[in-house]
Amino acid sequence: MSEQQEETPIEEKTNGSPKPTSPNSDLKLDFASFWEYSSAPESSDHVEIPDRYDHFIDGKFTSPVKGRYMKSINPASEDVLTEFAEGTSEDVDKAVKAARKAYEKTWSKLSARERGKYIFRLARMIQERSRELAITETLDGGKPIRESRDVDVPLSAAYFFYYAGWADKLDYAFPGRKVKPVGVCGQIIPWNFPLLMLSWKIAPALAAGNTVVLKPAESTPVTALKFAEICRDAGLPDGVVNIVTGAGQTGAEIVNHPDVDKIAFTGSTEVGKIIQKSLAGTDKKFTLELGGKGPNIVFEDAPIDQTVEGIINAIFFNQGHVCCAGSRLLVQEGISERLVNKLKDRMETLIVGDPLDKNTDIGAINSKAQYDKINQYLEIGVNEGAAMYQSSCNIPERGFFCRPTIFTDVSQSNRIVQEEIFGPVLTIQTFRTPDEAVEKANNTPYGLAGGVWTDKGSKIFNAGQKVRSGVVWSNTYNKFDPTSPFGGYKESGIGREGGLHGLYPYVTLS
Amino acid sequence: MPKRIEVLKTYKTYVGGKFPRSESDRTYQVKDSKGSHIANACRCSRKDVRDAVLAARSAFGGWSGRSAYNRGQVLYRIAEMLEGRKDQFVGELEQFGVKSKDAAAEVETSVDRLIYYAGWTDKISQIFGTINPVASSHFNFSTPEPTGVVGIAAPHTSPLLSVVSLIAPVIAGGNTCIVLSGETYPLPAVSFGEVLHASDVPGGVVNILTGFKDEMLDHLSSHMDVNAVFNTLTDKSTRKLIDENASISVKRVFHYSTDDWLDQSHENPYIIDEFLEIKTTWHPIGD
């Protein structure tokens, strides 16, 4: 009978005895075997990448005058992704002429408000094609889909959206001054954030009323060419945006073209210096966004687990192909052992592999050349007497992959401490006093970005003020936003991109 | 009554808060507009440039670390000291052949220009700094900081006013500097060093050298510990030399020239801004 059914007095039974626990409670955090992830590849079926891309000049895809093409490789598979035109002086000249014509005939005749509306359109169309752009970025450059999907592409749209709104508000940007555009801007961007760097360059240039000739990097030209399709589809007047592809020589043609009014370059300090030198004696304006060797300073009172996450993000984000990467960890002595142990544990959990897999933390090294360079530095580090530690993860046989790496027992003068490696390689030094930390932080020719980790606000402001760099991330790292200016001190560059300050290089004041 | 024999001044340089002669012991003749000898000026060498850069670098931490309010007061003090020595500078300019009226205008404008820039020190962050409304949960702000050590190449014209117009915006922003004064008549620049010395300006913040640009500019603009060059020389080959040298260490170069240093357009915060770096700081908002 139902009413006589025995009721199990659960509470009585457990009273005084051990409480029930999770069925997994006896399992230890065995990172090697327990946290197996099934693969979760992003489908790339719907992404169309033609076998061959031409330049985008004067609103049309245009084959190169000399008829030469280069290949873009998927660094995760070493397969050819597509071919693209190699720009020569003839192509660059055509592009500059188109940009000049557009500047004089259409773009400058347009009201600022209408100009802004075109830029808003570009932002929206990037959003509309976001999945396709993210997958393309990952196929072409090897970065994890999670990053291209969540960082590169949405931020690219955000930069266009932000600067679109500036177009008809420039009178408020520079107190006491009238604003005029510069003219034709030559822009050369790197391979680490192809679409994002394009947006950092093109959005403010167009907003201020300039026209552009942009050259993407030779290992990652595809998203720039997809952006060219967006310009065409958005009905942007012909010649306002011109994309010329090619390698360093093509870039040099843009820099040295007499009818270019301003050069914007993002890339290595080495090339930046060559560009600055070749602009000597001309009246061309220029901005340079160059290399870095970001110090990441951790004080004893830092929240340690949060800091470990921050360190990982600072150096392993985008395979360490980040000019502002926190590649030099400076840890206060008292916590260095504990911190390094925790860091090693956390490194063990990083998944290195297929960039299209949504679980992947670290994708492919962008190119063979960069892969060789990183390995060279690993060798240099070991030869300099530093202790190298790498995570034990498996890496795919094909493609260019590098295990997350840290070096301890390094000194300030070591090449791996002084020189930019641009890979997932972190050096670790210790310090005793805040002054020593700042001294070490500033002791390189670079000054792009740095991190400060502590629970004490006054320490953040003290160290943050003394670190000579354009960005200070306190209790965070590698954050970007269109409203936030970015750029270097010292040999890390000249000028700022992003925010109100990012307009300045694209205007002349009177 | 026998006519009193005038005591002539030995013009030296101003480096690190002291008044050394050139290490080279060389001098050159400074003449007035009619070609008569007025004084001997130090013909500084590249080693003097090196010493001056060292002094400027050493002074940078202290000067850039001063509060903006304090820097403003120091600049104001320079103006006060210059006002008190007006006659000396008018005399010095007259000696060179400048008409009394023009000399007085130059000195008075120099004083006023110092006061103009004195007032900017604690406002520049409010004009050129921003709080940035980032989309993520962070507090984010950008403030200007001084670029560092600035090399200044002064023109021949308006030998006091030009030097004042070049130094004031540079040090108002918290930089330190090395000035290569105009070759033909460097004496007011050297005397201005004495004014700086009497004005609570820490030694090394402003360093003033005299001599030939050909012997110093190459070294100054290629020096690895100089962060920026403020140049008023107009000839193309000099500009190209500076630009090329600057590329060795990614120096900022600001070419600036004018025929009329009395013009008020030389008083504006965008000149200060040429020698500022924007630093952006992020901090999470949350627990």
Interface residues (C-beta under 8 A of the other chain):
Chain A: A158 F174 P175 G176 R177 T269 G272 K273 I274 Q276 K277 L279 A280 G281 L288 L290 P445 I460 G464 Q465 R468 S469 G470 V471 V472 W473 S474 N475 T476 K479 D481 T483 S484 P485 F486 G487 Y489 K490 E491 S492 G493 I494 R496 G499 L500 H501 L509
Chain B: I127 T130 N132 P133 V134 A135 S136 H138 N140 S142 E145 T147 G148 N227 K236 R239 K240 D243 E244 A246 S247 I248 S249 V250 R252 N268 Y270 E277 I278 K279 T280 T281 W282 H283 P284
